[in-house]
Amino acid sequence: MSPKRNLLRRLQHLEDAAGSSDYLVARQRRQRQNSGEILQTFLAYKLADCAEKMALGIAIGDPLTLRHEPDNSYDPNAVQVFWKDLWIGYLPKTMAALITAEVPEVATGLEAVVTGLSTTSQRDAFRLQISIPIAKASRRLKELGINSAFAWDFDRTSGPDKMRLVARGTETAFREMQDLLRASYEVGKCGYSYYPTQDGRHYPWYLSLTDASGRAPADEETIEQLIRSLFGVSSESTSQRERRERLEELEKKQEEISQRLASTRAEAALARRELERSQSQQDKLTKQARQQKDQTMQRMETLDLDLSIAKQEVDLAYKDNEALDLAKEALENTLEQMQEELEFYRETFETGDYYLESSSGFAGDGPGDPDIWLTQRLLDGLQELTAQLKPRRIVELVNQLCPDSLELLDSAWKSADDAAGFELGDRLFQLLWRLATEYREARLDGKPDIVGLQVFGPSAFAARESQGVEKNQAARRARTFTYGDEEVVMWQHLKIGVKDSAYRTLRIHFHWDPKAEKVVIGHIGKHLPVP
């Protein structure tokens, strides 16, 4: 018998031993060593070199050691395989590059185990099957399919003569998959898959299917339903398609939400415009009510005077003689009519019918002067309304209420637009209102600029900047504004907030013009730069 035929018989004996007790013990050992994932690979020998390796006595279940050889002149990613400290070969190039990059333990020695000895289908080579336990697979290894969860797919390298399926999971699950498909199809080649699929993913197992005619099954859906009925898992191609469809559905929903949001914003803008119109109408009604109140009070004063005169005339008539009874009776009738009219106006004044509603007007029981009390109520209401307004809208409002008090430069309007995200609108309204009223009146009375401390308080008013700021040329230029034909440096400013936040910090730089009797504002916005 020729040596080659004898060697093939020995190799066939090894393949037959795959179901032996040695093979089962090796598989159990591999499962005990693996607490994470298992990476499958192999060593391939030409048939001429097989006898030498067989003579070493390598058996299923033997431990192996894998070690990176960075000094290899042909491949810096080369990984050597040692059996009992004896070098027996190198891992395939693609697998060696993957392990070197993703499994750092290979630098000092990575444990593996022999799990199979077989020949190729053409009987021209010998393969030593290797399982490598990976305690914790990296993200890239998991993306390539290196994990223990059961998964399967159609291999797109299949041809018209056969359908190739690939699977990942335990050997028991793979055998169950074979038994399931054998009931309906012819299962050809099957076993370890040593190379990645067309999409680069790693599946340790493969099998080939043909139908009764010896051709590849035409209906993939039937095969998918069979495997899903046993394992409850769709093919990864189907799972990817379903994920894409789900993503498209979510993108459509996101588009619908965006459209709804745009519609809601438009409705909110319309509501704000309606509110502004309502506020304008409310201002007009408030003005009319104040005029009505003034007229009513003047009428009450007139009636009080008329009543006093009437009483005096009645007393004189009684003292003169009873001949004046007719005149007395007439005067008493007049008196009675005046009293009724007075009572009517008193009731009107007390109930507040002359002024919108009693809950929002001055009903005679407020403290101090009714005009002052009503004005303060209106200011409080405006301050609450301005809490949500943008800085530009607040500036426009104060400028309308005090048209001859402020002179707003173009730089002030621009900086107010840039500070559109500022959130403390009520504080801004309060400072601008006092600047246009109390501060201006004080300066008209001849008081110095330091009066701002009394009007605004030391935490909100600063008559100058620090010496470091005033001496710095860049800071000086930032606080210099063009007013008419002059360049005016505005050191005076009002302060809101101290944090470096455009939402809660704001500065108002201004200048008093005694000739125009106006407060000139050059900046309403973020904190100007400092050295």
C-alpha positions as CSV (number, residue, x, y, z in Angstrom):
1,M,0.0,0.0,0.0
2,S,1.4,3.4,-1.0
3,P,2.4,5.9,1.8
4,K,-0.1,8.4,0.6
5,R,-3.1,6.0,0.7
6,N,-2.0,4.9,4.2
7,L,-1.9,8.5,5.3
8,L,-5.4,9.1,3.9
9,R,-6.7,6.1,5.9
10,R,-5.2,7.5,9.1
11,L,-6.8,10.9,8.3
12,Q,-10.1,9.2,7.6
13,H,-9.8,7.5,11.0
14,L,-9.4,11.0,12.6
15,E,-12.5,12.3,10.9
16,D,-14.5,9.2,12.1
17,A,-13.2,9.9,15.6
18,A,-15.1,13.3,15.6
19,G,-18.0,11.6,17.3
20,S,-15.8,9.6,19.7
21,S,-15.4,10.1,23.5
22,D,-12.1,12.0,22.9
23,Y,-14.0,14.6,20.8
24,L,-16.7,14.9,23.3
25,V,-14.2,15.4,26.1
26,A,-12.4,18.1,24.1
27,R,-15.7,19.9,23.5
28,Q,-16.5,19.8,27.2
29,R,-13.1,21.2,28.0
30,R,-13.5,24.0,25.5
31,Q,-16.9,24.8,27.1
32,R,-15.4,24.9,30.6
33,Q,-12.6,27.2,29.5
34,N,-15.0,29.6,27.8
35,S,-16.7,32.0,30.1
36,G,-17.2,34.5,27.3
37,E,-17.1,33.9,23.6
38,I,-15.2,31.3,21.3
39,L,-13.3,32.2,18.1
40,Q,-12.9,29.3,15.6
41,T,-9.9,29.0,13.3
42,F,-7.5,26.4,11.9
43,L,-4.0,25.4,10.8
44,A,-3.7,24.0,7.3
45,Y,-0.9,21.6,6.1
46,K,-0.1,20.2,2.7
47,L,-0.6,16.5,2.5
48,A,3.1,16.0,2.1
49,D,3.7,17.6,5.5
50,C,0.9,15.9,7.2
51,A,2.8,12.7,8.2
52,E,5.4,14.8,10.1
53,K,2.6,16.6,12.1
54,M,0.8,13.3,12.8
55,A,4.0,11.8,14.1
56,L,4.0,14.4,16.9
57,G,0.9,12.9,18.5
58,I,-1.4,15.9,18.4
59,A,-4.8,14.9,19.7
60,I,-8.2,16.4,20.1
61,G,-8.4,18.3,23.4
62,D,-4.7,19.2,23.6
63,P,-4.0,22.7,24.8
64,L,-2.3,25.2,22.5
65,T,-0.6,28.6,23.0
66,L,-0.9,31.4,20.5
67,R,1.8,34.2,20.6
68,H,2.2,37.3,18.4
69,E,5.5,37.5,16.5
70,P,5.9,41.3,15.7
71,D,9.4,40.8,14.2
72,N,8.2,38.5,11.5
73,S,9.7,39.9,8.2
74,Y,6.7,38.7,6.1
75,D,3.8,39.7,8.3
76,P,4.1,41.9,11.4
77,N,0.7,40.5,12.5
78,A,1.9,36.9,12.4
79,V,0.6,34.7,15.3
80,Q,2.6,31.5,16.1
81,V,0.9,28.3,17.3
82,F,2.7,26.2,19.9
83,W,1.9,22.6,21.0
84,K,3.7,21.6,24.2
85,D,6.2,24.5,23.6
86,L,6.8,23.2,20.0
87,W,6.1,25.5,17.2
88,I,3.7,23.8,14.7
89,G,2.6,26.7,12.4
90,Y,0.9,30.1,11.9
91,L,-2.7,31.2,12.0
92,P,-4.3,32.3,8.7
93,K,-3.2,35.9,7.8
94,T,-6.7,37.5,8.1
95,M,-7.4,35.8,11.4
96,A,-4.0,36.7,12.8
97,A,-4.5,40.4,12.0
98,L,-7.9,40.3,13.7
99,I,-6.6,38.6,16.9
100,T,-3.5,40.9,17.1
101,A,-5.6,44.0,16.9
102,E,-8.5,42.9,19.2
103,V,-7.1,40.4,21.7
104,P,-4.1,42.0,23.6
105,E,-3.4,38.7,25.5
106,V,-1.9,37.2,22.4
107,A,1.2,39.4,23.0
108,T,2.2,37.3,26.0
109,G,0.5,34.0,25.2
110,L,-3.2,33.2,24.4
111,E,-4.6,29.8,25.4
112,A,-6.5,27.7,22.8
113,V,-7.5,24.1,22.4
114,V,-7.5,21.5,19.6
115,T,-11.1,20.7,18.7
116,G,-10.8,18.8,15.4
117,L,-8.5,17.0,12.9
118,S,-9.8,16.7,9.3
119,T,-9.0,16.8,5.7
120,T,-10.3,19.0,2.9
121,S,-13.1,17.9,0.6
122,Q,-10.5,17.2,-2.2
123,R,-8.3,15.3,0.2
124,D,-5.3,17.5,-0.7
125,A,-4.7,19.1,2.7
126,F,-4.9,18.5,6.4
127,R,-6.6,20.9,8.9
128,L,-6.1,21.3,12.6
129,Q,-9.2,22.9,14.0
130,I,-8.6,25.4,16.9
131,S,-11.0,27.0,19.3
132,I,-9.9,30.2,21.1
133,P,-11.8,31.2,24.3
134,I,-12.2,35.0,24.4
135,A,-13.1,36.2,28.0
136,K,-14.5,39.5,26.8
137,A,-15.0,40.1,23.1
138,S,-14.3,43.7,21.9
139,R,-16.9,45.8,20.1
140,R,-15.3,45.0,16.7
141,L,-15.3,41.3,17.4
142,K,-19.0,41.4,18.3
143,E,-19.7,43.4,15.1
144,L,-18.0,40.7,13.1
145,G,-20.2,38.1,14.9
146,I,-17.8,36.8,17.5
147,N,-20.3,35.9,20.3
148,S,-22.2,32.9,21.6
149,A,-25.7,34.1,20.8
150,F,-27.4,32.0,18.2
151,A,-27.6,33.7,14.8
152,W,-27.9,32.6,11.2
153,D,-28.1,34.0,7.7
154,F,-28.1,33.1,4.0
155,D,-24.5,33.3,2.6
156,R,-24.7,35.4,-0.6
157,T,-21.9,33.4,-2.1
158,S,-24.3,30.6,-2.8
159,G,-24.7,29.5,-6.4
160,P,-27.6,28.0,-8.5
161,D,-26.5,24.4,-7.6
162,K,-26.7,24.8,-3.8
163,M,-27.8,27.2,-1.0
164,R,-25.3,27.9,1.7
165,L,-26.4,28.7,5.2
166,V,-24.0,30.0,7.9
167,A,-24.7,30.0,11.7
168,R,-23.2,31.1,15.0
169,G,-23.9,29.5,18.3
170,T,-23.2,26.3,20.2
171,E,-22.5,23.0,18.3
172,T,-25.7,21.5,19.8
173,A,-27.8,24.3,18.2
174,F,-26.0,23.8,14.9
175,R,-26.8,20.0,15.0
176,E,-30.4,20.7,15.8
177,M,-30.5,23.1,12.8
178,Q,-29.1,20.3,10.5
179,D,-31.7,17.8,11.8
180,L,-34.5,20.3,11.2
181,L,-33.5,21.0,7.6
182,R,-32.8,17.3,6.7
183,A,-36.5,16.6,7.0
184,S,-37.2,18.7,4.0
185,Y,-34.0,19.1,2.1
186,E,-30.7,17.4,1.2
187,V,-28.0,18.6,3.6
188,G,-24.6,18.4,1.8
189,K,-21.4,19.8,3.1
190,C,-21.5,21.1,6.7
191,G,-19.1,21.9,9.5
192,Y,-16.7,24.6,10.5
193,S,-16.6,27.8,8.4
194,Y,-13.1,29.2,8.6
195,Y,-13.5,32.3,6.5
196,P,-15.7,35.3,6.9
197,T,-18.8,35.7,4.8
198,Q,-19.2,38.2,2.0
199,D,-20.2,41.0,4.4
200,G,-17.1,40.3,6.6
201,R,-19.1,38.8,9.5
202,H,-17.8,35.6,11.2
203,Y,-19.9,32.5,11.5
204,P,-18.2,29.3,12.8
205,W,-20.7,26.9,11.1
206,Y,-22.0,26.3,7.6
207,L,-24.1,23.9,5.7
208,S,-25.2,23.5,2.0
209,L,-28.8,22.7,1.0
210,T,-30.3,21.3,-2.2
211,D,-33.8,20.3,-3.1
212,A,-35.0,17.0,-4.6
213,S,-33.9,18.1,-8.0
214,G,-30.3,18.8,-6.8
215,R,-30.7,22.5,-7.2
216,A,-30.6,25.3,-4.7
217,P,-34.1,25.8,-3.0
218,A,-35.9,28.7,-4.6
219,D,-38.0,29.7,-1.6
220,E,-35.9,31.3,1.1
221,E,-39.0,32.2,3.1
222,T,-39.9,28.6,3.7
223,I,-36.4,27.9,5.1
224,E,-36.6,31.0,7.3
225,Q,-40.0,30.0,8.7
226,L,-38.6,26.5,9.5
227,I,-35.6,27.9,11.4
228,R,-37.7,30.5,13.1
229,S,-40.2,27.9,14.3
230,L,-37.3,26.1,16.2
231,F,-35.1,28.9,17.4
232,G,-37.4,31.9,17.3
233,V,-34.7,33.9,15.4
234,S,-35.0,35.5,12.0
235,S,-32.1,35.6,9.6
236,E,-29.8,38.5,10.1
237,S,-30.6,39.8,6.6
238,T,-34.3,39.9,7.6
239,S,-33.4,41.5,10.9
240,Q,-31.4,44.2,9.2
241,R,-34.2,44.8,6.7
242,E,-36.7,45.1,9.6
243,R,-34.4,47.5,11.4
244,R,-34.1,49.7,8.3
245,E,-37.9,49.7,7.9
246,R,-38.3,50.6,11.5
247,L,-35.8,53.4,11.1
248,E,-37.6,54.7,8.1
249,E,-40.9,54.6,10.1
250,L,-39.3,56.5,13.0
251,E,-37.9,59.1,10.5
252,K,-41.4,59.6,9.1
253,K,-42.8,60.1,12.6
254,Q,-40.0,62.5,13.4
255,E,-40.9,64.5,10.3
256,E,-44.6,64.6,11.4
257,I,-43.6,65.8,14.9
258,S,-41.4,68.5,13.3
259,Q,-44.4,69.6,11.2
260,R,-46.6,69.7,14.3
261,L,-44.0,71.6,16.2
262,A,-43.8,74.2,13.4
263,S,-47.6,74.5,13.4
264,T,-47.6,74.9,17.2
265,R,-45.0,77.6,17.0
266,A,-47.0,79.5,14.4
267,E,-50.1,79.2,16.6
268,A,-48.0,80.5,19.6
269,A,-46.9,83.5,17.5
270,L,-50.5,84.2,16.5
271,A,-51.5,84.0,20.2
272,R,-48.7,86.5,21.1
273,R,-50.0,89.0,18.5
274,E,-53.5,88.6,19.8
275,L,-52.2,89.2,23.3
276,E,-50.4,92.4,22.2
277,R,-53.6,93.7,20.6
278,S,-55.6,92.9,23.7
279,Q,-53.0,94.8,25.8
280,S,-53.4,97.8,23.5
281,Q,-57.2,97.7,23.9
282,Q,-56.8,97.3,27.6
283,D,-54.6,100.4,27.7
284,K,-57.2,102.4,25.9
285,L,-60.0,101.3,28.2
286,T,-57.9,102.0,31.2
287,K,-57.3,105.6,30.0
288,Q,-61.0,106.1,29.4
289,A,-61.8,104.7,32.9
290,R,-59.4,107.1,34.5
291,Q,-61.1,110.0,32.7
292,Q,-64.5,108.8,33.8
293,K,-63.2,108.6,37.4
294,D,-61.9,112.2,37.3
295,Q,-65.3,113.4,35.9
296,T,-67.2,111.5,38.6
297,M,-65.1,113.0,41.4
298,Q,-65.6,116.5,40.0
299,R,-69.3,116.0,39.9
300,M,-69.3,114.7,43.5
301,E,-67.5,117.8,44.6
302,T,-70.1,120.0,42.8
303,L,-73.0,118.1,44.4
304,D,-71.5,118.4,47.8
305,L,-71.3,122.2,47.4
306,D,-74.9,122.3,46.1
307,L,-76.1,120.3,49.0
308,S,-74.5,122.6,51.5
309,I,-76.1,125.6,49.9
310,A,-79.5,124.0,49.8
311,K,-79.3,123.2,53.5
312,Q,-78.4,126.8,54.4
313,E,-81.3,128.0,52.3
314,V,-83.7,125.6,54.1
315,D,-82.6,126.9,57.5
316,L,-83.1,130.5,56.5
317,A,-86.5,129.7,55.1
318,Y,-87.6,128.1,58.4
319,K,-86.4,131.1,60.4
320,D,-88.0,133.7,58.2
321,N,-91.6,132.6,58.5
322,E,-94.0,130.0,57.7
323,A,-95.1,132.1,54.7
324,L,-92.2,130.6,52.9
325,D,-93.5,127.0,53.2
326,L,-94.0,126.7,49.5
327,A,-90.4,127.8,48.9
328,K,-89.3,125.5,51.6
329,E,-91.2,122.6,50.1
330,A,-89.7,123.3,46.7
331,L,-86.2,123.5,48.2
332,E,-86.8,120.2,50.1
333,N,-87.8,118.6,46.9
334,T,-84.7,119.9,45.2
335,L,-82.6,118.7,48.2
336,E,-84.2,115.2,48.0
337,Q,-83.3,115.0,44.3
338,M,-79.7,116.1,44.9
339,Q,-79.4,113.5,47.7
340,E,-80.6,110.8,45.4
341,E,-78.2,111.8,42.7
342,L,-75.3,112.0,45.2
343,E,-76.2,108.6,46.5
344,F,-76.2,107.3,43.0
345,Y,-72.7,108.6,42.3
346,R,-71.4,107.4,45.6
347,E,-72.7,103.9,44.8
348,T,-71.2,104.2,41.4
349,F,-67.8,105.3,42.8
350,E,-67.8,102.6,45.5
351,T,-68.7,99.7,43.1
352,G,-66.2,101.0,40.4
353,D,-68.8,100.7,37.5
354,Y,-67.2,103.8,36.0
355,Y,-63.9,101.9,35.6
356,L,-64.0,98.5,33.8
357,E,-64.3,96.0,36.7
358,S,-64.0,96.6,40.4
359,S,-61.3,93.9,40.6
360,S,-59.0,95.7,38.3
361,G,-59.7,99.4,39.1
362,F,-59.3,101.8,42.0
363,A,-62.4,101.3,44.2
364,G,-61.7,103.9,46.8
365,D,-60.2,101.6,49.4
366,G,-56.6,101.5,48.1
367,P,-53.8,103.2,50.0
368,G,-52.7,106.7,49.2
369,D,-53.6,108.7,46.1
370,P,-55.8,106.7,43.7
371,D,-53.8,107.8,40.7
372,I,-50.5,106.7,42.2
373,W,-52.0,103.4,43.3
374,L,-53.5,102.8,39.9
375,T,-50.3,103.6,38.1
376,Q,-48.3,101.2,40.3
377,R,-50.9,98.5,39.6
378,L,-50.4,99.0,35.9
379,L,-46.6,99.0,36.2
380,D,-46.8,95.8,38.2
381,G,-48.9,94.2,35.5
382,L,-46.6,95.3,32.7
383,Q,-43.6,94.0,34.6
384,E,-45.3,90.6,34.8
385,L,-46.2,90.6,31.1
386,T,-42.6,91.6,30.1
387,A,-41.1,88.6,31.9
388,Q,-41.4,86.5,28.7
389,L,-40.8,89.3,26.1
390,K,-37.6,89.7,24.1
391,P,-35.3,92.6,25.0
392,R,-36.2,94.5,21.8
393,R,-39.9,94.3,22.5
394,I,-39.3,95.6,26.1
395,V,-37.2,98.5,24.8
396,E,-40.0,99.4,22.3
397,L,-42.6,99.3,25.0
398,V,-40.7,101.6,27.4
399,N,-39.9,104.0,24.5
400,Q,-43.6,104.2,23.6
401,L,-44.6,104.8,27.2
402,C,-41.9,107.5,27.6
403,P,-41.4,108.9,24.1
404,D,-39.4,112.0,25.1
405,S,-37.2,110.4,27.7
406,L,-34.8,108.1,25.9
407,E,-32.6,108.3,22.8
408,L,-31.7,104.8,21.5
409,L,-28.7,104.5,19.2
410,D,-28.5,102.0,16.4
411,S,-26.0,100.1,18.4
412,A,-28.5,99.7,21.3
413,W,-31.1,98.2,18.9
414,K,-28.6,95.8,17.4
415,S,-27.3,94.6,20.8
416,A,-30.9,94.1,22.0
417,D,-31.5,91.9,19.0
418,D,-28.4,89.9,19.7
419,A,-29.5,89.3,23.3
420,A,-32.8,87.7,22.2
421,G,-32.2,84.7,24.5
422,F,-32.1,86.9,27.7
423,E,-34.7,85.5,30.2
424,L,-35.1,88.2,32.9
425,G,-37.4,90.5,30.9
426,D,-39.1,91.8,34.0
427,R,-35.8,93.1,35.5
428,L,-34.9,94.8,32.2
429,F,-38.3,96.5,32.1
430,Q,-37.9,97.7,35.7
431,L,-34.4,99.3,35.0
432,L,-35.4,100.9,31.7
433,W,-38.6,102.3,33.3
434,R,-36.7,103.9,36.2
435,L,-34.1,105.2,33.8
436,A,-36.7,106.9,31.7
437,T,-38.6,108.3,34.7
438,E,-37.0,108.7,38.1
439,Y,-33.4,109.0,36.9
440,R,-34.2,111.4,34.1
441,E,-36.3,113.6,36.5
442,A,-33.5,113.6,39.0
443,R,-31.0,114.8,36.3
444,L,-33.5,117.4,35.2
445,D,-33.5,118.7,38.8
446,G,-29.8,119.2,38.5
447,K,-28.6,116.2,40.5
448,P,-25.3,114.5,39.5
449,D,-24.9,111.1,37.8
450,I,-24.2,109.5,41.2
451,V,-28.0,109.8,41.9
452,G,-28.2,106.5,40.1
453,L,-27.2,104.8,43.3
454,Q,-30.4,106.1,44.9
455,V,-32.6,105.3,42.0
456,F,-31.2,101.8,41.1
457,G,-29.2,100.7,44.1
458,P,-25.5,99.9,44.2
459,S,-26.0,96.3,42.9
460,A,-27.6,97.6,39.7
461,F,-25.8,100.9,39.0
462,A,-22.2,101.8,38.3
463,A,-21.0,105.3,37.5
464,R,-17.6,104.2,36.2
465,E,-15.7,101.0,35.2
466,S,-12.6,99.7,37.0
467,Q,-9.2,101.3,36.3
468,G,-8.1,98.3,34.5
469,V,-11.0,98.5,32.1
470,E,-10.8,102.3,31.6
471,K,-7.1,102.1,30.8
472,N,-7.5,99.2,28.3
473,Q,-7.8,100.5,24.7
474,A,-9.9,97.5,23.5
475,A,-12.4,97.9,26.4
476,R,-12.6,101.6,25.8
477,R,-13.4,101.2,22.1
478,A,-16.1,98.7,23.0
479,R,-17.8,101.3,25.2
480,T,-17.4,104.2,22.7
481,F,-20.6,105.0,20.6
482,T,-21.4,107.5,17.9
483,Y,-24.0,110.0,19.0
484,G,-24.7,112.7,16.4
485,D,-21.3,114.0,15.3
486,E,-19.5,113.0,18.4
487,E,-17.8,109.8,19.8
488,V,-19.1,109.3,23.4
489,V,-17.5,107.0,25.9
490,M,-20.3,105.5,28.1
491,W,-18.7,104.3,31.3
492,Q,-22.1,104.5,33.2
493,H,-24.0,101.3,33.0
494,L,-26.8,99.3,34.7
495,K,-26.2,95.6,35.6
496,I,-28.3,92.5,35.6
497,G,-26.5,89.3,36.7
498,V,-22.8,88.6,37.1
499,K,-22.4,85.2,35.5
500,D,-20.9,84.7,32.1
501,S,-24.3,83.7,30.6
502,A,-26.2,85.5,27.8
503,Y,-29.5,84.2,29.3
504,R,-29.2,85.8,32.7
505,T,-26.6,88.5,32.4
506,L,-27.1,91.9,30.6
507,R,-25.6,95.4,30.6
508,I,-27.1,98.8,29.7
509,H,-24.5,101.5,28.9
510,F,-25.9,105.1,28.7
511,H,-25.1,108.8,28.8
512,W,-27.0,111.9,30.0
513,D,-27.5,114.7,27.4
514,P,-28.5,117.8,29.3
515,K,-29.2,119.8,26.1
516,A,-31.6,117.3,24.7
517,E,-32.8,116.4,28.3
518,K,-32.7,112.7,27.3
519,V,-30.9,109.6,28.4
520,V,-28.8,108.3,25.4
521,I,-28.4,104.5,25.4
522,G,-25.6,103.0,23.4
523,H,-25.8,99.3,24.4
524,I,-28.4,96.9,25.7
525,G,-27.0,93.4,25.6
526,K,-24.3,91.0,26.7
527,H,-21.4,92.0,29.0
528,L,-18.9,94.1,27.0
529,P,-15.3,92.7,26.9
530,V,-12.9,93.4,29.7
531,P,-9.1,92.9,29.8
